[in-house]
Amino acid sequence: MEPLRADMFEEICPSSLMPIRFGDKWAGLVIRCLEDGPRRFSELRVPLHRVTPKVLTQSLRSLERDGLVRRSEYAVPVRQVVYELTPLGRSMLGPMRVVCEWTAAHWDELLDAREA
């Protein structure tokens, strides 16, 4: 599995203009980070560097509570916690792709509306 890129969600990422939210402000980005498989908290922090650790933890807990993310803890050889999408969470990927495509298609209109 490829490491997550630090520039995965740039400042001008379409996700910042997306008028449709999946959970809280960061939930959709967390779901995208978990799309290719389980990740540790520190791995999620790389592309989500604009999110404080506290807020990222809250978002992960919310996604877990809603059944979209599974948190697994392993004690061997050292304590390790990983997060992964559940089947319900994976079912969000299709609708999210559609919303991302719509946002990209209407990027200029959304920017103009925000600036007005």
C-alpha positions as CSV (number, residue, x, y, z in Angstrom):
1,M,0.0,0.0,0.0
2,E,1.3,3.4,-1.0
3,P,1.9,6.0,1.8
4,L,-0.6,8.9,2.0
5,R,0.7,12.0,0.3
6,A,1.1,15.2,2.4
7,D,-0.5,17.2,-0.4
8,M,-3.5,14.9,-0.8
9,F,-5.8,17.7,0.3
10,E,-4.4,21.0,-0.6
11,E,-5.7,24.3,0.7
12,I,-7.7,24.8,-2.6
13,C,-9.0,21.2,-2.5
14,P,-12.5,20.9,-4.0
15,S,-13.6,19.3,-0.7
16,S,-13.4,22.7,1.0
17,L,-16.1,24.0,-1.4
18,M,-18.3,20.8,-1.4
19,P,-21.7,21.9,-0.3
20,I,-22.7,18.3,0.7
21,R,-21.1,17.0,3.9
22,F,-20.6,13.4,4.8
23,G,-20.6,13.7,8.6
24,D,-18.5,16.5,10.1
25,K,-16.1,18.8,8.2
26,W,-13.3,16.2,8.0
27,A,-15.2,12.9,7.8
28,G,-15.2,12.8,4.0
29,L,-11.5,13.3,3.9
30,V,-10.9,10.7,6.6
31,I,-13.0,8.2,4.5
32,R,-10.9,9.0,1.4
33,C,-7.7,8.4,3.4
34,L,-9.0,4.9,4.4
35,E,-10.2,4.1,0.9
36,D,-7.1,1.9,0.1
37,G,-6.9,0.1,3.5
38,P,-6.3,0.4,7.2
39,R,-4.2,3.3,8.4
40,R,-2.6,4.3,11.7
41,F,-3.5,7.7,13.3
42,S,0.0,9.1,12.4
43,E,-0.5,8.1,8.8
44,L,-3.8,10.0,8.7
45,R,-2.1,13.1,10.1
46,V,0.1,13.4,7.0
47,P,-2.6,14.5,4.5
48,L,-4.8,15.9,7.2
49,H,-2.1,18.1,8.7
50,R,-4.6,21.1,8.9
51,V,-6.7,19.1,11.4
52,T,-5.7,19.2,15.1
53,P,-5.2,15.8,16.7
54,K,-8.1,16.4,19.0
55,V,-10.5,17.2,16.1
56,L,-9.2,14.2,14.1
57,T,-9.9,12.0,17.1
58,Q,-13.4,13.4,17.4
59,S,-14.1,12.8,13.7
60,L,-12.8,9.2,13.9
61,R,-14.9,8.5,17.0
62,S,-17.9,9.9,15.3
63,L,-17.3,7.8,12.2
64,E,-16.8,4.7,14.4
65,R,-20.1,5.5,16.3
66,D,-21.9,5.7,13.0
67,G,-20.6,2.4,11.9
68,L,-18.4,3.7,9.0
69,V,-15.0,3.1,10.6
70,R,-13.6,0.3,12.7
71,R,-10.9,0.9,15.2
72,S,-8.7,-2.1,16.0
73,E,-6.1,-2.2,18.7
74,Y,-3.1,-4.6,18.7
75,A,-0.8,-5.2,21.7
76,V,2.0,-7.2,20.0
77,P,4.8,-6.3,19.8
78,V,3.9,-2.7,20.9
79,R,0.5,-1.1,21.1
80,Q,-0.8,-0.2,17.7
81,V,-4.2,1.2,16.7
82,V,-5.5,1.1,13.1
83,Y,-8.6,2.5,11.5
84,E,-10.3,1.0,8.5
85,L,-13.6,1.4,6.7
86,T,-16.4,-1.0,7.4
87,P,-18.5,-2.3,4.6
88,L,-21.0,0.5,5.4
89,G,-18.2,3.0,5.2
90,R,-17.0,1.5,1.9
91,S,-20.6,2.0,0.5
92,M,-20.0,5.8,1.0
93,L,-17.2,5.8,-1.6
94,G,-19.5,5.7,-4.6
95,P,-21.7,8.6,-3.6
96,M,-18.6,10.6,-2.5
97,R,-17.1,10.2,-6.0
98,V,-20.3,11.5,-7.6
99,V,-20.3,14.5,-5.3
100,C,-16.6,15.2,-5.9
101,E,-17.2,15.0,-9.7
102,W,-20.1,17.4,-9.3
103,T,-18.0,19.8,-7.2
104,A,-15.2,19.7,-9.8
105,A,-17.6,20.4,-12.6
106,H,-19.1,23.4,-10.8
107,W,-15.8,24.6,-9.2
108,D,-15.9,28.1,-10.8
109,E,-19.5,28.7,-9.9
110,L,-19.0,27.7,-6.3
111,L,-15.9,30.0,-6.0
112,D,-17.9,32.9,-7.5
113,A,-20.8,32.3,-5.1
114,R,-18.4,32.2,-2.1
115,E,-16.7,35.4,-3.2
116,A,-20.0,37.2,-3.8
